Amino acid sequence: MIEAVVNQDIIITVSSEKIGLWNLISGEQYEIYERSYWARIFELVSRPDLLDFSKSEDVGLYEAGLILINEDARNYERNLQSNGNWGWDQISRIFHLGSKHITMDDGVINDTTKREIGYLDYCESIFPNIPEIEIEREGELIELPPYDGQAFRSETLEKTLRARSTSRKFVKDPISLQAVANILYMTFGKIHGDLRKDEMEQRGLVTVGYRRSSPSAGSLQATEAYIIVQNVEGLAAGVYHYRSHQHKLTLLSTDLTIPLDKALCYQDFALDAGLLVILTSRFDKLWWKYPHSRAYRSALMDVGHLSQTFNLVTTAHGLNTWLTGFFIDDLLNQQLRIDSHKEHTIFVLAAGHGAPDPVNPGIELALASLRA
């Protein structure tokens, strides 16, 4: 008798054109065209022991990995027992498994040169479809003051690291435009110029992208910075896009079309900060080089690098910082007027004057009322 179990790492996918099965472990995807397969899936999911290799549907579903048998089934059940049940929702499980890098070729290449030539061939194959790297939103262009490194010269890395803390107690004092320019340039700016690009071309390599102070997947700089100015000297309140490659701001709107307090899930203390930085990821850039699911990991790591750099640079300028992933995505995407399928809000940063106090005034009032 065949021992058979259902592979719980198979996901059913649906689109307007096709229905398919996605094996999260192997990375393989299959399209289903015949209705008889669906009827058989329903039967086998509840009774995998009914697997019958005389049926063409069963053969196809077995080869797709929906049903595991004998030793594979026993190993799968042992892994389930040892790892325990997945404790989170199915979406996080799909992300965890689906974003793994899977090598489909089991062969081993011992020749280092052949390995590198394979990578160069891949890069050459995708080069003709290179996406737009330097993003320029339409709107009034605003020149920022040139970078001035004076604020850093009196600070050490250790001092800045120790001073960095999350603040939820901002005061509505204006931030100088020079400080904002320095922070944007050192965090998101094209600080390395074209020297590295020229060097690579002399060595026979064509590079894409530009270099910031933080590392970026594929040097694609897929993270965009949008600035919501609330209290900055010399800048009107509004929404701006930072042109990293030019060190300029593009004014997108002087009006907030969304309730910002609601968009930030009523973290009202953030409204007192001098500015908010909305970080978005350009997935269309990342998809060009990395498989779609894997690209999401790169996006999150890029945002993490830049967030830390922002915190340190802002702290070195004597300002307080705050950051959050707790917001209403669609509202912020709407405010930035972005195509949320290609570009999406990932993180929010803030800078301003105030006290390095992690407890916001609203919590203090709530605690006081409980004590009364």
C-alpha positions as CSV (number, residue, x, y, z in Angstrom):
1,M,0.0,0.0,0.0
2,I,1.3,3.5,-0.9
3,E,1.8,5.9,2.0
4,A,0.7,9.3,0.7
5,V,0.4,12.8,2.2
6,V,-0.7,16.2,0.8
7,N,2.2,18.6,0.2
8,Q,1.1,21.7,2.2
9,D,3.8,23.8,0.4
10,I,1.8,23.8,-2.8
11,I,-0.1,27.1,-3.5
12,I,-2.9,27.5,-6.0
13,T,-2.6,30.6,-8.1
14,V,-5.4,32.2,-10.1
15,S,-5.2,34.9,-12.8
16,S,-7.5,36.0,-15.6
17,E,-5.6,33.8,-18.0
18,K,-4.8,30.7,-16.1
19,I,-5.0,28.7,-12.9
20,G,-1.9,27.0,-11.6
21,L,0.1,25.3,-8.9
22,W,3.2,26.8,-7.4
23,N,5.5,24.5,-5.5
24,L,7.1,26.8,-2.9
25,I,9.9,24.3,-2.1
26,S,11.1,23.5,-5.6
27,G,10.0,26.8,-7.1
28,E,8.3,25.0,-10.0
29,Q,5.0,26.4,-11.4
30,Y,2.4,24.5,-13.4
31,E,-0.6,25.6,-15.4
32,I,-3.9,23.7,-15.2
33,Y,-6.1,23.7,-18.3
34,E,-8.5,20.8,-17.8
35,R,-11.4,20.8,-15.3
36,S,-10.9,17.1,-14.5
37,Y,-7.7,18.0,-12.7
38,W,-9.7,20.3,-10.3
39,A,-12.1,17.6,-9.4
40,R,-9.2,15.3,-8.7
41,I,-7.4,17.8,-6.6
42,F,-10.5,18.1,-4.3
43,E,-10.6,14.3,-3.9
44,L,-6.9,13.9,-3.3
45,V,-6.6,16.7,-0.8
46,S,-9.0,15.0,1.5
47,R,-7.9,11.4,0.6
48,P,-4.3,11.3,-0.6
49,D,-4.4,7.6,-0.2
50,L,-6.7,7.5,-3.3
51,L,-3.7,8.3,-5.5
52,D,-4.0,6.1,-8.6
53,F,-1.2,6.1,-11.2
54,S,-3.5,4.7,-13.8
55,K,-5.2,8.1,-13.9
56,S,-3.4,10.7,-16.1
57,E,-4.6,13.5,-13.6
58,D,-3.0,11.7,-10.7
59,V,0.3,11.3,-12.6
60,G,0.4,15.0,-13.4
61,L,-0.5,16.1,-9.9
62,Y,2.1,13.7,-8.4
63,E,4.8,15.1,-10.8
64,A,3.8,18.6,-9.7
65,G,4.5,17.6,-6.1
66,L,0.9,17.9,-4.8
67,I,1.1,14.4,-3.3
68,L,4.2,12.9,-1.7
69,I,4.5,9.1,-1.3
70,N,6.4,6.5,0.6
71,E,9.9,7.8,1.8
72,D,9.2,11.3,0.6
73,A,5.9,11.3,2.5
74,R,7.6,10.0,5.7
75,N,10.4,12.6,5.5
76,Y,7.8,15.4,4.9
77,E,5.8,14.4,8.0
78,R,8.9,14.1,10.1
79,N,9.9,17.6,9.1
80,L,6.4,18.9,9.9
81,Q,6.6,17.4,13.4
82,S,10.1,18.5,14.1
83,N,9.5,22.1,12.9
84,G,6.1,22.4,14.4
85,N,3.1,24.0,12.7
86,W,3.6,27.4,11.0
87,G,2.7,29.9,13.6
88,W,1.8,32.8,11.4
89,D,-0.6,33.5,8.6
90,Q,-0.3,31.9,5.2
91,I,0.9,35.1,3.5
92,S,4.0,35.2,5.7
93,R,4.6,31.5,5.1
94,I,4.4,32.1,1.3
95,F,6.9,34.9,1.6
96,H,9.2,32.9,3.8
97,L,9.3,30.0,1.4
98,G,8.6,31.7,-1.9
99,S,11.4,34.3,-1.6
100,K,14.2,31.7,-1.2
101,H,16.8,31.5,-3.9
102,I,16.5,28.0,-5.5
103,T,19.1,26.6,-7.8
104,M,17.4,24.5,-10.4
105,D,20.6,23.1,-11.8
106,D,22.1,20.3,-9.7
107,G,25.4,20.3,-11.6
108,V,28.6,21.5,-10.0
109,I,30.9,23.9,-11.9
110,N,34.4,23.6,-10.5
111,D,36.0,25.9,-13.0
112,T,35.9,29.4,-11.4
113,T,36.2,31.1,-14.8
114,K,33.2,29.3,-16.2
115,R,31.2,30.3,-13.1
116,E,32.0,34.0,-13.7
117,I,31.4,33.8,-17.4
118,G,27.9,32.3,-16.6
119,Y,27.2,35.4,-14.5
120,L,28.5,37.8,-17.1
121,D,26.3,36.0,-19.8
122,Y,23.3,36.5,-17.5
123,C,24.0,40.2,-17.0
124,E,24.5,40.7,-20.8
125,S,21.2,38.9,-21.5
126,I,19.2,41.3,-19.4
127,F,21.1,44.5,-20.2
128,P,18.9,45.5,-23.2
129,N,15.9,45.7,-20.9
130,I,17.5,47.9,-18.3
131,P,14.8,50.0,-16.5
132,E,14.9,53.7,-15.8
133,I,17.5,54.1,-13.1
134,E,17.4,57.8,-12.4
135,I,13.9,58.7,-11.4
136,E,12.6,62.2,-12.1
137,R,9.1,63.1,-11.0
138,E,7.5,66.1,-12.8
139,G,7.0,69.3,-10.9
140,E,8.8,72.5,-9.8
141,L,12.5,71.8,-9.3
142,I,14.0,73.3,-6.2
143,E,17.8,73.6,-5.7
144,L,19.1,72.5,-2.4
145,P,22.2,74.0,-0.7
146,P,25.4,72.1,-1.5
147,Y,26.5,69.6,1.0
148,D,28.4,71.0,4.0
149,G,30.2,68.4,6.1
150,Q,30.9,70.7,9.1
151,A,28.3,69.0,11.3
152,F,30.2,65.7,11.0
153,R,33.6,67.0,11.8
154,S,32.9,67.4,15.5
155,E,31.2,64.0,15.7
156,T,32.6,60.5,16.0
157,L,30.9,57.4,14.9
158,E,30.8,56.0,18.4
159,K,29.3,59.2,19.8
160,T,26.6,59.2,17.1
161,L,25.8,55.6,17.6
162,R,25.4,56.1,21.4
163,A,23.3,59.3,20.9
164,R,20.9,57.7,18.4
165,S,17.5,56.9,19.9
166,T,13.9,56.8,18.9
167,S,12.0,59.9,19.8
168,R,8.2,60.4,20.1
169,K,8.4,63.9,21.6
170,F,8.9,66.4,18.8
171,V,8.5,70.2,19.1
172,K,7.4,72.4,16.2
173,D,10.7,74.2,15.8
174,P,11.9,74.6,12.2
175,I,14.8,72.6,10.8
176,S,17.4,74.5,8.8
177,L,17.4,73.9,5.1
178,Q,21.1,73.2,5.2
179,A,20.6,70.4,7.7
180,V,17.9,68.9,5.5
181,A,20.1,69.2,2.4
182,N,23.0,67.5,4.3
183,I,20.8,64.7,5.6
184,L,19.2,63.9,2.2
185,Y,22.6,64.0,0.4
186,M,24.5,61.8,2.8
187,T,21.6,59.3,3.0
188,F,20.2,59.2,-0.5
189,G,22.5,61.3,-2.6
190,K,24.8,60.2,-5.4
191,I,27.9,60.7,-3.3
192,H,30.4,58.8,-5.4
193,G,29.8,60.6,-8.7
194,D,30.9,58.8,-11.9
195,L,34.5,58.0,-10.8
196,R,33.7,54.3,-10.1
197,K,31.7,54.0,-13.3
198,D,34.7,55.3,-15.4
199,E,37.0,52.9,-13.6
200,M,34.7,49.9,-14.3
201,E,34.4,50.9,-18.0
202,Q,38.2,51.0,-18.3
203,R,38.2,47.4,-17.1
204,G,35.7,46.3,-19.7
205,L,32.6,46.4,-17.5
206,V,29.5,48.5,-18.1
207,T,27.8,49.5,-14.8
208,V,24.3,50.5,-14.1
209,G,23.0,52.7,-11.3
210,Y,24.9,55.0,-9.0
211,R,26.3,54.7,-5.5
212,R,24.9,56.1,-2.3
213,S,26.5,55.8,1.2
214,S,24.5,52.7,1.9
215,P,24.8,49.4,-0.1
216,S,22.1,48.6,-2.6
217,A,21.1,45.4,-4.3
218,G,22.6,45.4,-7.8
219,S,23.5,49.1,-7.3
220,L,19.9,49.7,-8.6
221,Q,19.0,52.2,-5.8
222,A,15.5,50.9,-5.9
223,T,14.5,53.0,-2.8
224,E,13.0,56.4,-3.5
225,A,12.7,59.2,-0.9
226,Y,9.6,61.4,-0.7
227,I,9.7,64.3,1.8
228,I,6.6,65.6,3.6
229,V,7.8,69.0,4.8
230,Q,6.1,70.2,7.9
231,N,8.5,72.8,9.3
232,V,11.7,73.5,7.4
233,E,13.2,76.9,6.9
234,G,12.9,78.1,3.3
235,L,10.6,75.3,2.1
236,A,6.9,75.5,1.8
237,A,4.9,72.8,3.6
238,G,4.1,70.1,1.1
239,V,5.2,66.8,-0.6
240,Y,8.4,66.6,-2.4
241,H,10.5,63.9,-4.3
242,Y,14.2,63.9,-3.8
243,R,16.2,63.5,-7.0
244,S,19.1,61.5,-5.7
245,H,21.3,61.9,-8.8
246,Q,20.9,65.7,-8.9
247,H,20.5,66.7,-5.2
248,K,17.3,68.5,-6.0
249,L,13.7,68.4,-4.8
250,T,10.7,68.2,-7.0
251,L,7.6,69.8,-5.5
252,L,4.7,67.4,-6.0
253,S,2.0,69.1,-4.0
254,T,1.5,71.9,-1.5
255,D,-1.6,70.2,-0.2
256,L,-2.1,67.0,1.7
257,T,-4.9,65.1,0.0
258,I,-5.1,62.5,2.7
259,P,-5.6,62.8,6.5
260,L,-1.9,62.3,7.5
261,D,-2.8,61.3,11.1
262,K,-5.0,58.5,9.8
263,A,-2.4,57.4,7.3
264,L,0.1,57.1,10.2
265,C,-2.4,55.1,12.3
266,Y,-2.9,58.1,14.6
267,Q,0.7,58.3,15.7
268,D,-0.1,62.0,16.1
269,F,3.3,63.0,17.6
270,A,4.8,62.5,14.2
271,L,2.9,65.6,13.0
272,D,5.1,67.8,15.1
273,A,8.3,66.6,13.4
274,G,10.0,69.0,11.0
275,L,9.8,66.5,8.2
276,L,8.8,63.0,7.3
277,V,10.6,60.8,4.7
278,I,8.4,58.2,3.0
279,L,10.5,55.4,1.6
280,T,9.2,53.5,-1.4
281,S,10.6,50.6,-3.3
282,R,10.7,50.5,-7.1
283,F,9.9,46.9,-7.7
284,D,10.1,47.4,-11.5
285,K,13.8,48.1,-11.0
286,L,14.4,45.0,-8.9
287,W,12.3,42.7,-11.0
288,W,14.7,43.5,-13.9
289,K,17.6,41.7,-12.2
290,Y,16.0,39.4,-9.5
291,P,13.2,36.9,-9.6
292,H,10.0,38.6,-8.4
293,S,9.7,37.0,-5.0
294,R,13.4,37.3,-4.2
295,A,13.3,41.0,-5.2
296,Y,11.1,41.7,-2.1
297,R,13.9,40.6,0.2
298,S,16.3,43.0,-1.5
299,A,13.8,45.8,-1.2
300,L,13.5,45.3,2.5
301,M,17.2,45.2,3.0
302,D,17.8,48.3,1.0
303,V,15.2,50.2,3.1
304,G,16.9,48.9,6.3
305,H,20.3,50.1,5.2
306,L,19.0,53.6,4.3
307,S,16.9,53.9,7.5
308,Q,20.0,53.3,9.7
309,T,22.1,55.8,7.7
310,F,19.3,58.4,8.0
311,N,19.1,57.9,11.7
312,L,22.9,58.3,12.2
313,V,23.2,61.3,9.8
314,T,20.2,63.0,11.4
315,T,21.5,62.4,14.9
316,A,24.9,63.9,14.0
317,H,23.0,67.1,13.1
318,G,21.6,67.3,16.6
319,L,18.1,66.2,15.6
320,N,15.8,63.5,16.9
321,T,14.6,60.6,14.8
322,W,11.6,58.3,14.6
323,L,10.7,55.5,12.2
324,T,7.7,53.2,11.7
325,G,6.3,50.5,9.5
326,F,2.8,51.1,11.0
327,F,0.8,53.1,8.4
328,I,-2.0,52.7,5.9
329,D,-0.1,51.8,2.7
330,D,-2.9,52.8,0.2
331,L,-3.3,56.3,1.7
332,L,0.4,57.1,1.5
333,N,0.6,55.7,-2.0
334,Q,-2.3,57.9,-3.0
335,Q,-0.6,61.0,-1.6
336,L,2.5,60.3,-3.5
337,R,0.6,59.5,-6.7
338,I,2.5,56.3,-7.4
339,D,1.6,53.1,-9.2
340,S,1.5,50.8,-6.2
341,H,2.1,47.7,-8.4
342,K,5.5,49.0,-9.5
343,E,6.3,51.3,-6.6
344,H,5.1,50.9,-3.1
345,T,5.5,52.6,0.3
346,I,7.6,50.5,2.6
347,F,8.8,52.7,5.6
348,V,8.4,56.1,7.2
349,L,11.1,58.1,8.8
350,A,11.0,61.4,10.7
351,A,13.4,64.1,11.9
352,G,12.8,67.1,14.1
353,H,13.7,69.0,17.2
354,G,12.6,67.8,20.6
355,A,13.5,65.4,23.3
356,P,15.0,61.9,22.8
357,D,12.0,60.4,24.6
358,P,10.5,57.2,23.3
359,V,7.2,57.8,25.2
360,N,4.9,60.0,23.3
361,P,2.7,62.7,25.1
362,G,-0.5,60.9,24.3
363,I,0.7,57.8,26.3
364,E,1.8,60.0,29.2
365,L,-1.7,61.5,29.3
366,A,-3.3,58.1,29.2
367,L,-1.1,56.8,32.0
368,A,-1.9,59.9,34.1
369,S,-5.6,59.3,33.7
370,L,-5.2,55.7,34.8
371,R,-3.4,56.8,37.9
372,A,-5.9,59.5,38.7
